[in-house]
Amino acid sequence: MNYTLEIACDSLQSALYAQEAGATRIELCDNLAQGGITPSIGKIKLAKELLNIPVFVLIRPRKADFLYSDLEFRLMLENIAAVKKAGADGIVSGVLLANGKIDIVRTKALMEAAQSLSFTFHRAFDMCENADFALEQLIELGVDTVLTSGQAANVVDGKAQLARLVQQAQGRIQIMAGGGLRPHNVASILETGARALHSSAKSKVNSKMSFRGNTPMGDAAAQEEFEWNEVNRDILNELIKNIENHI
């Protein structure tokens, strides 16, 4: 296999579907609908028990931006220690400064906490004010992979930037294309030269509850309490087929 396909999973069922279909590895998280946050230790332990493919774990204390308080950053370091102990194969994380530049000091501290684990700088990269400069900083830090949509809303809109980043990287860091990657557009994204790909390959799942009431448990509308997203095996199978047909 001459490509990497990472599937973002916020449930163990999704992770099992991803492995069954032939994903290279998973990025395990919670709350994928809001970009993902750090999953529970129980979820990581059970994923490692059930899966044979690598489990990379997202270290992100909350939704929204990537500028963190001292307390939030302390939590990130504690979570890295905990997920390492739980058996994680890689860390996915990132920190920015208020001016849109990479927080070198804190990113280095995260990497040192991760030690021998592979380190991916996630789509905080897409919030950087200068992608070319940021990429060189990550290379100098020794980051293994950067996950990016090409600083666009999705990989299709960011295709030209992705191609430039692959060219700039020259194999010094892995450029992983992710953000709206689906079976119908993956061939186009492979044209950028990226051979590391990231997708959620998800679709909506409806609850089997017959009695539903009308009291939401969170901020979502009541009807959204009875639906969620999971990896769709048909979508993922088609994605892998299209990748292999164009490499």
CORQUITA-V962342 format. One line per field, one symbol per residue. phi: phi as a letter, one per 40 degrees, with the letter a starting at -180 (. if undefined). psi: psi as a letter, one per 20 degrees, with the letter a starting at -180 (. if undefined). burial: 1 if it has 24 or more other C-alpha atoms within 12 Angstrom, else 0. A space follows every 50 residues. Layout:
BEGIN
phi = ???
psi = ???
burial = ???
END
This chain:
BEGIN
phi = .babbbbcbbaccccccccdchccabbcabfccbggbccccdcccccccc bbccbcbcbacacgcbbbcccccdccccccdccccchdcabbaibbcccg ccccccccccccccfcccbbcccddcbccacccccccccccgccabcacg fbcaccccdccdcccccccfgcaccbcahgcbdcbcccccccgcbbbbac fbacbbcccccbgabccacccdcccbaabbdcccccccccdccccbb
psi = pkrpoppppjqhggggggghhkqgrqoparlhhkiqrprqhgggghghhh qiqqopppnoirabakoqrhgghghggghggghghijqirpoaqprrhjj rpngghghhghhhhdiqqppoajhhijqioggghghghghhjpgqppqjk krhrhghjgghgghggghhkjhqpoopqnjprhiihghhhiiipjpqpqh lrrppqqjphphakoqibirqghiikqrqrpohgggghggghghij.
burial = 00111111111111111111111111111111001111111011111100 10111111111100111100001001101111110111111111111000 11110111011011001111111111110011011111101111111111 11011101111110110110001111111111101111110111111111 11000000000000000000000001001111101110110010000
END
